[in-house]
Amino acid sequence: MSKDIKTGQRASRQQTPTKIIVERHYVGTEKMETVFKRIAEEQITKKVKEIAENNSN
């Protein structure tokens, strides 16, 4: 560490910044997991219906 010229004291170390990652677990009052499952189920159901319609034609 270097000394401060004016006071003759050592400079304090700079603490490296800490990153805090915050993840949302709820959308409104519902868990995100539940929301994602519902979206996936809707997309799968939609795709299955499309495939069934194409196969029947």
Secondary structure, DSSP 8 states (H G I E B T S, - for coil): --B-TTT--B---------------EETTEEHHHHHHHHHHHHHHHHHHHHHHHHH-
